[in-house]
């Protein structure tokens, strides 16, 4: 596992995740469980974490129209604080958030840590070191701290990406023009997909994306990525495309919702400079069974280059993985409980049933 991928995760007091202690995450992590168990809360933790380290905690709370009472488990009367410790390589990030009377959150403590040991990257030996980033502050001080440990921790966490491609409405960003300059990385909602693909076009990775899309969409030929200049001088681009045996240019709105989501997923999983960790909530939404099978193979291949965390309710997608990849999420006494499966424990069952069948039979747990 790369040094900036998450090895252990502790979350206490966040929504339905009352207590998750030193939970091990591997290169591939597939969360299963019925609606309402906390899979989406697990994903939303990473969304909030990204806003937090970027110094946008308060605006995140305001934009999502949430308050401390809805973030802390069972509300502020039952939970004093929201605590997390994220361990990766020989580093860690730790914070404890407490509520204010007006529904905001503030940092009771925030630390960037070098936990010590031998770096797999450099081979050097490092002594433990903790950089205390202050307390009673309303925003994280991680990004602005100049200590080398803090800089490394910020660089690692800011590189973890949460993707959500559910919005395929007519006003979705992926269907509209975007700035040609917005190509540094694929945005969480793929609103800059056209610019990102245009940037990738000279690279073999672009051709790999096109070939993979064609496997699920046989009629698809290629993207038509042609920048246009607005009256104000800005250069913009839209995700146009064409079918095979036709030179007629089609708009992104002429792709089905499932086709558009699949294109977004393929691009995210075949990025030129992949993030250390990628988190995707229910990627199978609206996909054809063939596309789901291809998605499973893409996710497994991606796990060789980055850490993959994905939640799903799809039996066909689950069949693409091994039991060692799977984390069962269940609700017990109103709290989310996470359990990683061990394939050896189900060896006899697997002689006669697929993983998806075992899930449907409730042998694995994680069923309503």
C-alpha positions in Angstrom: 0.0 0.0 0.0 1.3 3.5 -0.9 2.4 5.6 2.0 -0.4 8.1 1.5 -3.2 5.5 1.4 -5.2 5.0 4.6 -4.2 2.1 6.7 -6.4 2.6 9.8 -9.4 4.8 10.4 -10.9 5.9 13.7 -14.2 7.9 13.7 -16.2 8.7 16.9 -19.4 10.7 17.1 -20.0 11.3 13.4 -23.7 10.8 12.4 -24.6 7.1 12.7 -20.9 6.2 13.2 -20.8 6.4 17.0 -17.6 4.4 17.4 -15.2 3.0 14.7 -11.9 2.1 16.2 -8.6 1.6 14.3 -10.6 0.0 11.4 -8.2 -1.5 8.8 -8.6 -0.3 5.2 -6.9 -2.2 2.3 -6.3 -1.4 -1.3 -9.8 -2.6 -2.2 -12.7 -1.9 0.2 -16.3 -2.7 -0.9 -19.0 -1.6 1.6 -22.3 -3.5 1.5 -25.4 -3.2 3.6 -29.1 -2.2 3.3 -30.3 1.4 3.1 -29.9 3.4 6.3 -27.0 1.5 7.8 -24.4 4.2 7.4 -22.6 3.5 4.1 -23.4 7.0 2.8 -22.3 8.5 6.1 -19.0 6.8 5.8 -18.6 8.4 2.3 -19.8 11.8 3.6 -17.1 11.7 6.3 -14.5 12.0 3.5 -16.4 14.8 1.8 -16.4 16.7 5.1 -12.7 15.8 5.7 -11.7 17.3 2.3 -13.6 20.6 3.1 -12.1 20.6 6.6 -8.4 20.4 5.6 -9.0 23.0 2.8 -10.2 25.4 5.5 -13.8 25.4 4.4 -15.5 23.6 7.4 -18.0 26.3 8.2 -18.9 26.9 4.6 -19.4 23.2 4.1 -21.8 23.1 7.1 -23.7 26.1 5.7 -23.8 24.8 2.1 -25.1 21.4 3.2 -27.7 23.1 5.5 -26.6 21.0 8.4 -25.6 21.9 11.9 -23.5 20.3 14.7 -26.8 18.8 16.0 -27.1 16.7 12.8 -23.4 15.9 12.5 -22.8 14.6 16.1 -24.2 11.2 16.8 -27.7 11.5 18.3 -27.2 15.3 18.5 -25.3 17.6 20.8 -27.1 16.4 24.0 -25.9 12.9 23.5 -22.4 13.3 21.9 -19.9 15.8 23.2 -17.6 15.8 20.1 -16.6 14.4 16.8 -13.2 12.8 16.9 -11.1 11.2 14.1 -7.7 9.7 13.8 -6.6 8.8 10.2 -3.4 6.7 9.9 -1.5 6.4 6.6 2.1 5.1 6.1 4.2 6.6 9.0 1.9 9.6 9.3 -1.5 10.4 10.9 -4.0 13.3 11.2 -6.1 13.7 14.3 -8.8 16.2 15.2 -11.5 16.7 17.7 -14.5 19.0 16.9 -16.9 20.4 19.5 -20.2 22.2 18.9 -20.8 25.9 19.5 -24.1 27.2 20.9 -25.1 28.5 17.4 -24.7 25.1 15.7 -21.2 25.4 14.3 -18.2 23.3 15.1 -14.7 24.3 16.4 -11.5 22.5 16.8 -10.8 21.5 20.4 -7.6 19.9 19.1 -5.9 19.3 15.7 -2.6 17.4 15.2 -0.4 16.3 12.3 1.8 13.4 13.3 4.8 11.5 12.2 4.2 8.2 14.0 7.8 7.0 13.5 9.3 3.9 11.8 10.8 3.2 8.5 9.5 4.9 5.4 8.7 2.5 2.5 9.3 5.4 0.1 12.8 6.5 1.2 13.9 3.7 3.5 14.8 6.3 6.1 14.1 5.8 9.9 12.0 8.5 11.5 11.4 9.4 15.1 7.8 10.2 16.2 6.8 13.8 16.0 3.6 15.7 16.7 2.8 19.1 15.2 0.0 20.7 17.3 -2.1 22.9 15.1 -3.9 24.8 17.7 -7.2 24.7 19.5 -10.4 26.8 19.7 -10.0 27.6 16.0 -13.1 27.5 13.7 -11.1 26.3 10.7 -8.2 23.8 10.2 -4.7 25.2 10.4 -3.2 22.2 8.6 -3.0 23.8 5.2 -1.3 27.0 6.4 1.2 25.3 8.7 4.8 25.3 7.4 6.1 22.3 9.3 7.2 19.5 7.0 5.0 17.0 8.8 1.9 19.2 8.4 2.8 19.8 4.7 3.0 16.1 4.0 -0.2 15.3 5.9 -2.1 18.0 4.0 -0.7 16.9 0.7 -1.8 13.3 1.3 -5.3 14.1 2.5 -6.1 16.7 -0.2 -5.2 14.0 -2.7 -8.0 11.7 -1.6 -11.0 12.1 -4.0 -14.7 11.4 -3.4 -16.6 11.0 -6.7 -20.4 11.3 -7.2 -21.8 11.1 -10.7 -25.5 10.7 -9.8 -26.6 14.1 -11.3 -27.2 13.7 -15.0 -30.0 16.2 -15.3 -30.0 18.8 -18.0 -28.3 21.3 -15.7 -25.6 18.9 -14.6 -22.1 20.4 -14.9 -20.9 17.5 -17.0 -23.4 18.4 -19.7 -22.5 22.1 -19.8 -19.5 24.1 -21.1 -16.5 24.3 -18.8 -13.3 26.3 -18.9 -10.6 24.8 -21.0 -8.1 25.7 -18.2 -9.9 23.5 -15.6 -8.0 20.3 -16.3 -5.6 19.8 -13.4 -7.7 16.9 -12.0 -11.2 15.4 -12.6 -13.6 17.2 -10.3 -15.9 15.2 -7.9 -19.0 15.7 -10.1 -17.0 15.5 -13.4 -18.2 19.0 -14.3 -14.8 19.5 -16.0 -14.8 16.2 -17.8 -14.5 17.7 -21.3 -11.5 19.9 -20.4 -9.8 16.9 -18.6 -10.3 14.6 -21.6 -9.0 17.3 -23.9 -5.9 17.6 -21.7 -5.4 13.8 -21.8 -6.0 13.5 -25.6 -2.3 13.3 -26.6 -1.7 10.6 -24.0 -2.2 6.8 -24.4 -4.5 7.0 -21.4 -7.1 8.9 -23.4 -7.2 6.1 -26.0 -7.5 3.6 -23.2 -10.5 5.5 -21.9 -12.2 5.5 -25.3 -11.6 1.8 -25.9 -13.0 1.0 -22.5 -16.1 3.1 -23.1 -16.6 1.3 -26.5 -16.7 -2.0 -24.7 -19.9 -1.0 -22.9 -21.2 1.4 -25.6 -20.6 -0.4 -29.0 -22.1 2.6 -30.9 -19.7 5.1 -29.4 -16.8 6.2 -31.7 -15.0 9.1 -30.0 -15.3 12.4 -28.2 -15.4 15.6 -30.2 -13.4 18.0 -28.0 -13.2 21.3 -29.8 -12.6 24.5 -27.7 -14.7 27.6 -28.5 -13.9 31.2 -27.6 -16.6 33.2 -25.9 -17.1 37.0 -26.7 -15.2 37.8 -23.5 -12.2 35.8 -24.7 -12.6 32.8 -22.5 -11.9 29.4 -24.0 -14.5 26.8 -23.1 -15.3 23.3 -24.2 -18.2 20.8 -24.0 -18.4 17.0 -24.0 -19.5 16.5 -27.6 -19.2 13.0 -29.2 -20.1 11.0 -32.3 -21.3 7.6 -33.1 -19.5 5.0 -35.3 -20.0 5.4 -39.0 -21.2 8.9 -38.6 -19.7 12.4 -38.7 -22.7 14.0 -37.0 -21.6 15.7 -33.7 -23.9 14.8 -30.8 -24.3 16.7 -27.5 -23.8 15.2 -24.0 -27.6 15.3 -23.4 -27.9 12.7 -26.2 -26.1 10.2 -24.1 -28.3 8.1 -21.7 -27.8 8.7 -18.0 -26.2 5.3 -17.5 -23.9 5.9 -20.5 -22.8 9.3 -19.2 -22.2 7.9 -15.7 -20.1 5.0 -17.1 -17.9 7.5 -19.1 -17.4 9.5 -15.9 -16.5 6.3 -13.9 -14.1 5.1 -16.6 -12.3 8.4 -16.7 -12.1 8.6 -12.9 -10.6 5.1 -12.6 -8.2 5.5 -15.5 -6.8 9.0 -14.6 -3.3 9.8 -15.8 -2.2 10.8 -12.3 -4.5 8.9 -10.0 -5.3 10.0 -6.5 -3.9 7.9 -3.6 -7.4 7.1 -2.5 -10.7 7.2 -4.4 -14.1 6.9 -2.8 -17.3 6.3 -4.9 -20.9 5.8 -3.6 -23.0 3.3 -5.5 -21.3 3.6 -8.9 -23.6 0.9 -10.4 -26.6 3.4 -10.5 -28.3 3.1 -13.9 -25.7 0.8 -15.5 -26.4 -2.1 -17.8 -25.3 -5.5 -16.4 -22.4 -5.6 -19.0 -21.2 -2.2 -17.8 -21.4 -3.4 -14.2 -19.1 -6.3 -15.0 -16.7 -4.0 -16.8 -16.9 -1.6 -13.8 -15.9 -4.4 -11.4 -12.8 -5.2 -13.5 -11.9 -1.5 -13.7 -12.2 -1.1 -9.9 -10.0 -4.2 -9.3 -7.4 -2.9 -11.8 -7.5 0.6 -10.3 -6.7 -0.9 -6.8 -3.3 -1.8 -8.1 -2.5 1.9 -8.5 -4.7 3.5 -5.8 -6.8 2.7 -2.8 -10.4 2.1 -3.7 -13.4 2.6 -1.3 -16.7 1.9 -2.9 -20.2 1.3 -1.5 -22.7 -0.8 -3.4 -26.1 -2.6 -3.4 -25.4 -4.5 -6.6 -25.2 -8.2 -6.5 -23.6 -8.5 -10.0 -20.9 -5.9 -8.9 -20.3 -7.7 -5.7 -19.6 -10.9 -7.6 -16.6 -9.3 -9.2 -14.7 -9.1 -5.9 -13.2 -11.5 -3.3 -14.7 -11.8 0.2 -11.5 -10.3 1.6 -12.4 -7.0 -0.2 -15.8 -6.8 1.5 -16.9 -4.7 4.5 -20.4 -5.4 5.9 -22.2 -2.4 7.3 -25.1 -3.0 9.7 -27.2 -1.0 12.1 -27.2 -2.1 15.7 -29.1 -0.1 18.3 -29.1 2.9 16.0 -25.3 2.8 15.4 -23.3 1.8 12.2 -21.2 -1.3 12.7 -18.4 -2.2 10.2 -17.1 -5.8 9.8 -14.5 -6.9 7.3 -15.1 -10.4 6.0 -12.4 -13.2 5.8 -12.7 -15.5 2.8 -11.4 -18.5 4.7 -14.4 -18.3 7.0 -16.8 -19.0 4.0 -14.7 -21.6 2.1 -17.3 -24.3 2.2 -20.1 -21.9 1.1 -18.0 -20.6 -1.8 -17.8 -24.1 -3.3 -21.5 -24.0 -4.2 -22.5 -20.3 -4.2 -21.2 -17.0 -5.6 -20.6 -14.1 -3.2 -23.7 -12.3 -4.5 -25.8 -15.4 -3.7 -24.4 -15.6 -0.2 -25.3 -12.0 0.3 -28.8 -12.5 -0.9 -29.2 -15.5 1.4 -28.0 -13.3 4.3 -25.0 -15.6 5.0 -22.7 -12.6 4.9 -25.0 -10.2 6.8 -25.7 -6.8 5.5 -29.3 -7.5 4.4 -32.5 -5.8 5.5 
